[in-house]
């Protein structure tokens, strides 16, 4: 029986809602495995490294995305296709998340900045 590796982090959802955190997770895990260079343009990687990274990427994407990109065998092509498909979310999701964070309210404080201000006053 083969040893099936558990997922290291949440798979990329077909909606792309978790794309930004997924990309960060992929880059961190590939760096830890010394395979980060495999997703960069103009790299000199072995077929084994490319295959290992491709398997890793395909294992961490939604089944529907996996099916949609089932004919893509080139690692860089898959990475670029996913980037082209979801990169616009950086302009949409990130500002919304930052706005939500700035509007977040804590107990007796109206905003996070007031909470931070009070916290820094206590520390100094």
N, CA, C and O atoms as a GROMACS GRO file, in nm:
protein
  496
    1UNK      N    1   0.083  -0.118   0.000
    1UNK     CA    2   0.000   0.000   0.000
    1UNK      C    3   0.088   0.124   0.000
    1UNK      O    4   0.188   0.130   0.072
    2UNK      N    5   0.052   0.222  -0.080
    2UNK     CA    6   0.134   0.342  -0.091
    2UNK      C    7   0.110   0.435   0.027
    2UNK      O    8   0.005   0.432   0.091
    3UNK      N    9   0.210   0.515   0.054
    3UNK     CA   10   0.201   0.612   0.162
    3UNK      C   11   0.145   0.742   0.106
    3UNK      O   12   0.216   0.815   0.036
    4UNK      N   13   0.019   0.772   0.135
    4UNK     CA   14  -0.044   0.892   0.085
    4UNK      C   15  -0.018   1.005   0.183
    4UNK      O   16  -0.048   0.994   0.302
    5UNK      N   17   0.038   1.113   0.131
    5UNK     CA   18   0.073   1.228   0.214
    5UNK      C   19  -0.051   1.312   0.242
    5UNK      O   20  -0.133   1.335   0.154
    6UNK      N   21  -0.064   1.357   0.366
    6UNK     CA   22  -0.174   1.445   0.402
    6UNK      C   23  -0.153   1.583   0.342
    6UNK      O   24  -0.040   1.625   0.317
    7UNK      N   25  -0.263   1.653   0.318
    7UNK     CA   26  -0.252   1.789   0.267
    7UNK      C   27  -0.186   1.876   0.372
    7UNK      O   28  -0.212   1.864   0.491
    8UNK      N   29  -0.100   1.965   0.325
    8UNK     CA   30  -0.026   2.053   0.415
    8UNK      C   31  -0.107   2.178   0.451
    8UNK      O   32  -0.083   2.239   0.555
    9UNK      N   33  -0.201   2.215   0.364
    9UNK     CA   34  -0.284   2.333   0.386
    9UNK      C   35  -0.410   2.320   0.303
    9UNK      O   36  -0.424   2.224   0.227
   10UNK      N   37  -0.501   2.414   0.316
   10UNK     CA   38  -0.630   2.409   0.246
   10UNK      C   39  -0.608   2.420   0.096
   10UNK      O   40  -0.526   2.500   0.050
   11UNK      N   41  -0.681   2.340   0.020
   11UNK     CA   42  -0.668   2.342  -0.125
   11UNK      C   43  -0.724   2.471  -0.182
   11UNK      O   44  -0.807   2.537  -0.121
   12UNK      N   45  -0.675   2.507  -0.301
   12UNK     CA   46  -0.723   2.626  -0.370
   12UNK      C   47  -0.866   2.601  -0.415
   12UNK      O   48  -0.894   2.507  -0.489
   13UNK      N   49  -0.956   2.686  -0.368
   13UNK     CA   50  -1.098   2.674  -0.401
   13UNK      C   51  -1.122   2.720  -0.544
   13UNK      O   52  -1.050   2.807  -0.594
   14UNK      N   53  -1.220   2.662  -0.611
   14UNK     CA   54  -1.247   2.697  -0.751
   14UNK      C   55  -1.289   2.844  -0.765
   14UNK      O   56  -1.270   2.904  -0.870
   15UNK      N   57  -1.347   2.902  -0.658
   15UNK     CA   58  -1.385   3.043  -0.662
   15UNK      C   59  -1.263   3.134  -0.646
   15UNK      O   60  -1.268   3.252  -0.681
   16UNK      N   61  -1.155   3.080  -0.594
   16UNK     CA   62  -1.033   3.157  -0.575
   16UNK      C   63  -1.034   3.244  -0.450
   16UNK      O   64  -0.943   3.324  -0.430
   17UNK      N   65  -1.136   3.228  -0.366
   17UNK     CA   66  -1.145   3.312  -0.247
   17UNK      C   67  -1.024   3.300  -0.155
   17UNK      O   68  -0.991   3.395  -0.084
   18UNK      N   69  -0.959   3.187  -0.156
   18UNK     CA   70  -0.842   3.167  -0.070
   18UNK      C   71  -0.711   3.172  -0.150
   18UNK      O   72  -0.609   3.121  -0.103
   19UNK      N   73  -0.714   3.232  -0.269
   19UNK     CA   74  -0.596   3.232  -0.357
   19UNK      C   75  -0.475   3.298  -0.292
   19UNK      O   76  -0.364   3.244  -0.299
   20UNK      N   77  -0.493   3.414  -0.230
   20UNK     CA   78  -0.379   3.486  -0.174
   20UNK      C   79  -0.310   3.406  -0.064
   20UNK      O   80  -0.187   3.398  -0.062
   21UNK      N   81  -0.386   3.347   0.025
   21UNK     CA   82  -0.324   3.265   0.130
   21UNK      C   83  -0.268   3.135   0.072
   21UNK      O   84  -0.166   3.085   0.119
   22UNK      N   85  -0.335   3.081  -0.031
   22UNK     CA   86  -0.288   2.958  -0.094
   22UNK      C   87  -0.152   2.979  -0.160
   22UNK      O   88  -0.062   2.896  -0.145
   23UNK      N   89  -0.136   3.090  -0.232
   23UNK     CA   90  -0.007   3.119  -0.298
   23UNK      C   91   0.103   3.130  -0.194
   23UNK      O   92   0.212   3.076  -0.212
   24UNK      N   93   0.075   3.200  -0.085
   24UNK     CA   94   0.174   3.214   0.021
   24UNK      C   95   0.211   3.078   0.079
   24UNK      O   96   0.328   3.048   0.099
   25UNK      N   97   0.110   2.995   0.106
   25UNK     CA   98   0.135   2.861   0.158
   25UNK      C   99   0.219   2.777   0.062
   25UNK      O  100   0.312   2.708   0.103
   26UNK      N  101   0.185   2.783  -0.066
   26UNK     CA  102   0.260   2.707  -0.167
   26UNK      C  103   0.406   2.752  -0.168
   26UNK      O  104   0.497   2.670  -0.166
   27UNK      N  105   0.428   2.883  -0.173
   27UNK     CA  106   0.565   2.934  -0.178
   27UNK      C  107   0.644   2.895  -0.054
   27UNK      O  108   0.761   2.859  -0.063
   28UNK      N  109   0.581   2.903   0.062
   28UNK     CA  110   0.650   2.866   0.186
   28UNK      C  111   0.685   2.717   0.189
   28UNK      O  112   0.796   2.680   0.226
   29UNK      N  113   0.590   2.633   0.150
   29UNK     CA  114   0.616   2.489   0.150
   29UNK      C  115   0.721   2.450   0.046
   29UNK      O  116   0.806   2.364   0.071
   30UNK      N  117   0.714   2.513  -0.071
   30UNK     CA  118   0.816   2.483  -0.172
   30UNK      C  119   0.953   2.531  -0.128
   30UNK      O  120   1.054   2.466  -0.156
   31UNK      N  121   0.958   2.645  -0.059
   31UNK     CA  122   1.086   2.693  -0.005
   31UNK      C  123   1.141   2.595   0.097
   31UNK      O  124   1.261   2.566   0.098
   32UNK      N  125   1.054   2.544   0.182
   32UNK     CA  126   1.098   2.448   0.284
   32UNK      C  127   1.150   2.319   0.221
   32UNK      O  128   1.241   2.256   0.274
   33UNK      N  129   1.092   2.282   0.107
   33UNK     CA  130   1.135   2.160   0.038
   33UNK      C  131   1.247   2.187  -0.063
   33UNK      O  132   1.290   2.098  -0.136
   34UNK      N  133   1.295   2.314  -0.065
   34UNK     CA  134   1.400   2.357  -0.158
   34UNK      C  135   1.357   2.339  -0.304
   34UNK      O  136   1.436   2.298  -0.388
   35UNK      N  137   1.229   2.369  -0.331
   35UNK     CA  138   1.175   2.358  -0.466
   35UNK      C  139   1.114   2.489  -0.516
   35UNK      O  140   1.049   2.491  -0.620
   36UNK      N  141   1.135   2.597  -0.443
   36UNK     CA  142   1.073   2.726  -0.480
   36UNK      C  143   1.116   2.770  -0.620
   36UNK      O  144   1.036   2.830  -0.692
   37UNK      N  145   1.238   2.742  -0.657
   37UNK     CA  146   1.289   2.785  -0.788
   37UNK      C  147   1.214   2.721  -0.904
   37UNK      O  148   1.221   2.769  -1.017
   38UNK      N  149   1.141   2.614  -0.878
   38UNK     CA  150   1.071   2.544  -0.986
   38UNK      C  151   0.953   2.622  -1.040
   38UNK      O  152   0.909   2.595  -1.152
   39UNK      N  153   0.900   2.718  -0.964
   39UNK     CA  154   0.784   2.796  -1.012
   39UNK      C  155   0.827   2.933  -1.065
   39UNK      O  156   0.741   3.017  -1.094
   40UNK      N  157   0.956   2.955  -1.079
   40UNK     CA  158   1.007   3.081  -1.132
   40UNK      C  159   1.046   3.063  -1.278
   40UNK      O  160   1.088   2.955  -1.319
   41UNK      N  161   1.030   3.171  -1.354
   41UNK     CA  162   1.066   3.168  -1.496
   41UNK      C  163   1.216   3.147  -1.512
   41UNK      O  164   1.295   3.180  -1.424
   42UNK      N  165   1.253   3.091  -1.625
   42UNK     CA  166   1.395   3.072  -1.662
   42UNK      C  167   1.475   3.003  -1.552
   42UNK      O  168   1.576   3.056  -1.506
   43UNK      N  169   1.430   2.888  -1.511
   43UNK     CA  170   1.503   2.813  -1.409
   43UNK      C  171   1.559   2.686  -1.471
   43UNK      O  172   1.505   2.632  -1.568
   44UNK      N  173   1.665   2.640  -1.413
   44UNK     CA  174   1.725   2.515  -1.458
   44UNK      C  175   1.693   2.408  -1.354
   44UNK      O  176   1.770   2.386  -1.260
   45UNK      N  177   1.581   2.342  -1.372
   45UNK     CA  178   1.541   2.239  -1.277
   45UNK      C  179   1.536   2.104  -1.346
   45UNK      O  180   1.518   2.095  -1.468
   46UNK      N  181   1.553   2.003  -1.268
   46UNK     CA  182   1.547   1.868  -1.323
   46UNK      C  183   1.402   1.828  -1.346
   46UNK      O  184   1.310   1.887  -1.289
   47UNK      N  185   1.383   1.728  -1.429
   47UNK     CA  186   1.248   1.676  -1.453
   47UNK      C  187   1.185   1.624  -1.325
   47UNK      O  188   1.065   1.637  -1.304
   48UNK      N  189   1.267   1.565  -1.239
   48UNK     CA  190   1.218   1.512  -1.112
   48UNK      C  191   1.164   1.624  -1.023
   48UNK      O  192   1.059   1.609  -0.961
   49UNK      N  193   1.237   1.736  -1.015
   49UNK     CA  194   1.192   1.849  -0.934
   49UNK      C  195   1.063   1.908  -0.988
   49UNK      O  196   0.971   1.939  -0.913
   50UNK      N  197   1.056   1.923  -1.120
   50UNK     CA  198   0.934   1.977  -1.182
   50UNK      C  199   0.815   1.885  -1.157
   50UNK      O  200   0.706   1.931  -1.125
   51UNK      N  201   0.837   1.756  -1.170
   51UNK     CA  202   0.729   1.659  -1.148
   51UNK      C  203   0.683   1.660  -1.002
   51UNK      O  204   0.563   1.654  -0.974
   52UNK      N  205   0.778   1.667  -0.910
   52UNK     CA  206   0.744   1.672  -0.768
   52UNK      C  207   0.660   1.795  -0.736
   52UNK      O  208   0.561   1.786  -0.664
   53UNK      N  209   0.700   1.909  -0.791
   53UNK     CA  210   0.625   2.033  -0.766
   53UNK      C  211   0.489   2.029  -0.833
   53UNK      O  212   0.391   2.076  -0.775
   54UNK      N  213   0.481   1.975  -0.953
   54UNK     CA  214   0.353   1.964  -1.023
   54UNK      C  215   0.256   1.876  -0.945
   54UNK      O  216   0.138   1.909  -0.932
   55UNK      N  217   0.305   1.765  -0.894
   55UNK     CA  218   0.222   1.676  -0.812
   55UNK      C  219   0.175   1.750  -0.687
   55UNK      O  220   0.058   1.740  -0.649
   56UNK      N  221   0.266   1.824  -0.624
   56UNK     CA  222   0.232   1.901  -0.504
   56UNK      C  223   0.123   2.004  -0.534
   56UNK      O  224   0.027   2.016  -0.458
   57UNK      N  225   0.138   2.078  -0.645
   57UNK     CA  226   0.037   2.178  -0.682
   57UNK      C  227  -0.097   2.114  -0.711
   57UNK      O  228  -0.201   2.159  -0.662
   58UNK      N  229  -0.096   2.009  -0.791
   58UNK     CA  230  -0.222   1.944  -0.829
   58UNK      C  231  -0.291   1.883  -0.706
   58UNK      O  232  -0.414   1.875  -0.702
   59UNK      N  233  -0.215   1.841  -0.610
   59UNK     CA  234  -0.271   1.783  -0.488
   59UNK      C  235  -0.340   1.890  -0.402
   59UNK      O  236  -0.429   1.860  -0.323
   60UNK      N  237  -0.296   2.016  -0.418
   60UNK     CA  238  -0.348   2.124  -0.335
   60UNK      C  239  -0.439   2.220  -0.411
   60UNK      O  240  -0.451   2.336  -0.373
   61UNK      N  241  -0.504   2.172  -0.517
   61UNK     CA  242  -0.607   2.251  -0.583
   61UNK      C  243  -0.738   2.173  -0.583
   61UNK      O  244  -0.738   2.050  -0.573
   62UNK      N  245  -0.847   2.245  -0.594
   62UNK     CA  246  -0.981   2.187  -0.594
   62UNK      C  247  -0.994   2.084  -0.706
   62UNK      O  248  -0.931   2.097  -0.810
   63UNK      N  249  -1.075   1.982  -0.685
   63UNK     CA  250  -1.092   1.876  -0.785
   63UNK      C  251  -1.144   1.929  -0.918
   63UNK      O  252  -1.104   1.881  -1.024
   64UNK      N  253  -1.232   2.029  -0.914
   64UNK     CA  254  -1.282   2.087  -1.038
   64UNK      C  255  -1.172   2.161  -1.114
   64UNK      O  256  -1.166   2.154  -1.237
   65UNK      N  257  -1.086   2.231  -1.042
   65UNK     CA  258  -0.971   2.297  -1.106
   65UNK      C  259  -0.876   2.192  -1.162
   65UNK      O  260  -0.821   2.208  -1.271
   66UNK      N  261  -0.856   2.087  -1.086
   66UNK     CA  262  -0.769   1.978  -1.131
   66UNK      C  263  -0.820   1.920  -1.263
   66UNK      O  264  -0.742   1.894  -1.354
   67UNK      N  265  -0.950   1.901  -1.270
   67UNK     CA  266  -1.011   1.848  -1.393
   67UNK      C  267  -0.997   1.948  -1.508
   67UNK      O  268  -0.965   1.910  -1.620
   68UNK      N  269  -1.020   2.076  -1.478
   68UNK     CA  270  -1.011   2.180  -1.582
   68UNK      C  271  -0.870   2.189  -1.640
   68UNK      O  272  -0.854   2.210  -1.760
   69UNK      N  273  -0.770   2.174  -1.555
   69UNK     CA  274  -0.631   2.184  -1.600
   69UNK      C  275  -0.566   2.046  -1.615
   69UNK      O  276  -0.444   2.033  -1.604
   70UNK      N  277  -0.645   1.944  -1.639
   70UNK     CA  278  -0.593   1.808  -1.646
   70UNK      C  279  -0.499   1.786  -1.764
   70UNK      O  280  -0.416   1.696  -1.761
   71UNK      N  281  -0.512   1.866  -1.868
   71UNK     CA  282  -0.426   1.849  -1.985
   71UNK      C  283  -0.295   1.926  -1.973
   71UNK      O  284  -0.205   1.909  -2.056
   72UNK      N  285  -0.283   2.010  -1.872
   72UNK     CA  286  -0.162   2.090  -1.853
   72UNK      C  287  -0.057   2.005  -1.781
   72UNK      O  288  -0.075   1.969  -1.664
   73UNK      N  289   0.050   1.975  -1.852
   73UNK     CA  290   0.157   1.893  -1.793
   73UNK      C  291   0.280   1.975  -1.759
   73UNK      O  292   0.372   1.927  -1.693
   74UNK      N  293   0.282   2.100  -1.804
   74UNK     CA  294   0.394   2.189  -1.778
   74UNK      C  295   0.369   2.265  -1.648
   74UNK      O  296   0.268   2.335  -1.635
   75UNK      N  297   0.460   2.252  -1.555
   75UNK     CA  298   0.446   2.314  -1.424
   75UNK      C  299   0.430   2.465  -1.434
   75UNK      O  300   0.339   2.522  -1.373
   76UNK      N  301   0.517   2.531  -1.509
   76UNK     CA  302   0.511   2.677  -1.520
   76UNK      C  303   0.382   2.723  -1.588
   76UNK      O  304   0.328   2.827  -1.553
   77UNK      N  305   0.334   2.646  -1.682
   77UNK     CA  306   0.209   2.680  -1.749
   77UNK      C  307   0.092   2.672  -1.651
   77UNK      O  308   0.006   2.759  -1.650
   78UNK      N  309   0.088   2.569  -1.568
   78UNK     CA  310  -0.017   2.556  -1.468
   78UNK      C  311  -0.009   2.672  -1.368
   78UNK      O  312  -0.111   2.733  -1.336
   79UNK      N  313   0.110   2.701  -1.319
   79UNK     CA  314   0.129   2.809  -1.222
   79UNK      C  315   0.083   2.943  -1.282
   79UNK      O  316   0.014   3.020  -1.216
   80UNK      N  317   0.121   2.968  -1.408
   80UNK     CA  318   0.083   3.093  -1.474
   80UNK      C  319  -0.067   3.099  -1.501
   80UNK      O  320  -0.129   3.204  -1.484
   81UNK      N  321  -0.126   2.987  -1.542
   81UNK     CA  322  -0.271   2.983  -1.566
   81UNK      C  323  -0.349   3.015  -1.439
   81UNK      O  324  -0.446   3.092  -1.443
   82UNK      N  325  -0.308   2.958  -1.329
   82UNK     CA  326  -0.376   2.986  -1.202
   82UNK      C  327  -0.356   3.132  -1.161
   82UNK      O  328  -0.448   3.196  -1.111
   83UNK      N  329  -0.235   3.183  -1.183
   83UNK     CA  330  -0.207   3.323  -1.152
   83UNK      C  331  -0.293   3.416  -1.238
   83UNK      O  332  -0.352   3.510  -1.187
   84UNK      N  333  -0.299   3.389  -1.367
   84UNK     CA  334  -0.380   3.472  -1.457
   84UNK      C  335  -0.528   3.468  -1.420
   84UNK      O  336  -0.598   3.568  -1.430
   85UNK      N  337  -0.572   3.353  -1.377
   85UNK     CA  338  -0.714   3.336  -1.344
   85UNK      C  339  -0.753   3.409  -1.215
   85UNK      O  340  -0.863   3.464  -1.205
   86UNK      N  341  -0.664   3.410  -1.116
   86UNK     CA  342  -0.701   3.461  -0.984
   86UNK      C  343  -0.627   3.586  -0.938
   86UNK      O  344  -0.657   3.637  -0.830
   87UNK      N  345  -0.531   3.638  -1.015
   87UNK     CA  346  -0.451   3.750  -0.965
   87UNK      C  347  -0.533   3.876  -0.943
   87UNK      O  348  -0.496   3.961  -0.861
   88UNK      N  349  -0.645   3.891  -1.014
   88UNK     CA  350  -0.730   4.008  -0.995
   88UNK      C  351  -0.786   4.015  -0.853
   88UNK      O  352  -0.827   4.122  -0.807
   89UNK      N  353  -0.789   3.903  -0.785
   89UNK     CA  354  -0.843   3.901  -0.649
   89UNK      C  355  -0.758   3.984  -0.552
   89UNK      O  356  -0.807   4.031  -0.450
   90UNK      N  357  -0.631   4.001  -0.586
   90UNK     CA  358  -0.544   4.082  -0.502
   90UNK      C  359  -0.596   4.226  -0.497
   90UNK      O  360  -0.587   4.292  -0.394
   91UNK      N  361  -0.649   4.272  -0.609
   91UNK     CA  362  -0.702   4.408  -0.616
   91UNK      C  363  -0.842   4.418  -0.556
   91UNK      O  364  -0.888   4.527  -0.524
   92UNK      N  365  -0.910   4.305  -0.539
   92UNK     CA  366  -1.047   4.305  -0.489
   92UNK      C  367  -1.053   4.262  -0.342
   92UNK      O  368  -1.110   4.333  -0.259
   93UNK      N  369  -0.996   4.148  -0.311
   93UNK     CA  370  -1.009   4.089  -0.178
   93UNK      C  371  -0.922   4.161  -0.074
   93UNK      O  372  -0.967   4.187   0.037
   94UNK      N  373  -0.798   4.192  -0.111
   94UNK     CA  374  -0.706   4.251  -0.014
   94UNK      C  375  -0.755   4.386   0.038
   94UNK      O  376  -0.755   4.406   0.160
   95UNK      N  377  -0.796   4.480  -0.048
   95UNK     CA  378  -0.847   4.607   0.006
   95UNK      C  379  -0.970   4.588   0.095
   95UNK      O  380  -0.986   4.658   0.195
   96UNK      N  381  -1.057   4.495   0.057
   96UNK     CA  382  -1.177   4.470   0.138
   96UNK      C  383  -1.136   4.415   0.275
   96UNK      O  384  -1.191   4.456   0.377
   97UNK      N  385  -1.040   4.324   0.277
   97UNK     CA  386  -0.995   4.267   0.405
   97UNK      C  387  -0.930   4.375   0.492
   97UNK      O  388  -0.952   4.379   0.613
   98UNK      N  389  -0.850   4.461   0.431
   98UNK     CA  390  -0.788   4.570   0.507
   98UNK      C  391  -0.893   4.666   0.561
   98UNK      O  392  -0.882   4.713   0.674
   99UNK      N  393  -0.993   4.695   0.481
   99UNK     CA  394  -1.102   4.782   0.526
   99UNK      C  395  -1.180   4.717   0.640
   99UNK      O  396  -1.210   4.782   0.740
  100UNK      N  397  -1.212   4.589   0.624
  100UNK     CA  398  -1.283   4.518   0.730
  100UNK      C  399  -1.203   4.518   0.860
  100UNK      O  400  -1.259   4.535   0.968
  101UNK      N  401  -1.072   4.500   0.847
  101UNK     CA  402  -0.986   4.498   0.965
  101UNK      C  403  -0.986   4.635   1.034
  101UNK      O  404  -0.992   4.643   1.156
  102UNK      N  405  -0.978   4.742   0.954
  102UNK     CA  406  -0.975   4.876   1.015
  102UNK      C  407  -1.109   4.911   1.079
  102UNK      O  408  -1.113   4.992   1.172
  103UNK      N  409  -1.217   4.851   1.032
  103UNK     CA  410  -1.350   4.878   1.088
  103UNK      C  411  -1.388   4.784   1.201
  103UNK      O  412  -1.493   4.800   1.264
  104UNK      N  413  -1.304   4.685   1.226
  104UNK     CA  414  -1.332   4.587   1.330
  104UNK      C  415  -1.340   4.656   1.466
  104UNK      O  416  -1.261   4.745   1.497
  105UNK      N  417  -1.434   4.616   1.545
  105UNK     CA  418  -1.455   4.679   1.676
  105UNK      C  419  -1.423   4.580   1.788
  105UNK      O  420  -1.459   4.462   1.782
  106UNK      N  421  -1.356   4.632   1.890
  106UNK     CA  422  -1.323   4.552   2.008
  106UNK      C  423  -1.396   4.611   2.128
  106UNK      O  424  -1.391   4.732   2.149
  107UNK      N  425  -1.459   4.531   2.205
  107UNK     CA  426  -1.525   4.565   2.331
  107UNK      C  427  -1.553   4.714   2.348
  107UNK      O  428  -1.650   4.765   2.293
  108UNK      N  429  -1.470   4.784   2.424
  108UNK     CA  430  -1.496   4.925   2.456
  108UNK      C  431  -1.434   5.020   2.354
  108UNK      O  432  -1.445   5.142   2.371
  109UNK      N  433  -1.371   4.970   2.252
  109UNK     CA  434  -1.305   5.055   2.154
  109UNK      C  435  -1.384   5.057   2.025
  109UNK      O  436  -1.440   4.956   1.983
  110UNK      N  437  -1.389   5.173   1.963
  110UNK     CA  438  -1.465   5.186   1.839
  110UNK      C  439  -1.392   5.123   1.721
  110UNK      O  440  -1.455   5.067   1.631
  111UNK      N  441  -1.260   5.130   1.722
  111UNK     CA  442  -1.183   5.075   1.610
  111UNK      C  443  -1.057   5.006   1.661
  111UNK      O  444  -1.020   5.018   1.778
  112UNK      N  445  -0.993   4.933   1.572
  112UNK     CA  446  -0.868   4.865   1.605
  112UNK      C  447  -0.760   4.966   1.637
  112UNK      O  448  -0.679   4.944   1.727
  113UNK      N  449  -0.758   5.081   1.564
  113UNK     CA  450  -0.654   5.180   1.590
  113UNK      C  451  -0.664   5.239   1.731
  113UNK      O  452  -0.562   5.266   1.794
  114UNK      N  453  -0.785   5.258   1.780
  114UNK     CA  454  -0.801   5.306   1.918
  114UNK      C  455  -0.751   5.202   2.017
  114UNK      O  456  -0.686   5.235   2.116
  115UNK      N  457  -0.780   5.076   1.990
  115UNK     CA  458  -0.733   4.968   2.074
  115UNK      C  459  -0.581   4.964   2.075
  115UNK      O  460  -0.519   4.954   2.181
  116UNK      N  461  -0.520   4.973   1.957
  116UNK     CA  462  -0.373   4.973   1.946
  116UNK      C  463  -0.314   5.093   2.018
  116UNK      O  464  -0.213   5.082   2.087
  117UNK      N  465  -0.377   5.209   2.001
  117UNK     CA  466  -0.328   5.330   2.065
  117UNK      C  467  -0.327   5.314   2.217
  117UNK      O  468  -0.228   5.347   2.283
  118UNK      N  469  -0.436   5.264   2.272
  118UNK     CA  470  -0.445   5.241   2.416
  118UNK      C  471  -0.343   5.137   2.461
  118UNK      O  472  -0.280   5.152   2.566
  119UNK      N  473  -0.327   5.033   2.383
  119UNK     CA  474  -0.231   4.928   2.416
  119UNK      C  475  -0.090   4.985   2.420
  119UNK      O  476  -0.013   4.954   2.511
  120UNK      N  477  -0.054   5.067   2.322
  120UNK     CA  478   0.080   5.126   2.318
  120UNK      C  479   0.102   5.224   2.433
  120UNK      O  480   0.213   5.238   2.483
  121UNK      N  481  -0.004   5.294   2.474
  121UNK     CA  482   0.006   5.384   2.589
  121UNK      C  483   0.033   5.304   2.716
  121UNK      O  484   0.111   5.348   2.802
  122UNK      N  485  -0.030   5.190   2.728
  122UNK     CA  486  -0.009   5.105   2.846
  122UNK      C  487   0.134   5.054   2.850
  122UNK      O  488   0.196   5.049   2.956
  123UNK      N  489   0.187   5.016   2.734
  123UNK     CA  490   0.322   4.960   2.728
  123UNK      C  491   0.430   5.064   2.752
  123UNK      O  492   0.538   5.030   2.800
  124UNK      N  493   0.404   5.190   2.718
  124UNK     CA  494   0.509   5.291   2.731
  124UNK      C  495   0.504   5.366   2.861
  124UNK      O  496   0.587   5.454   2.884
   0.00000   0.00000   0.00000
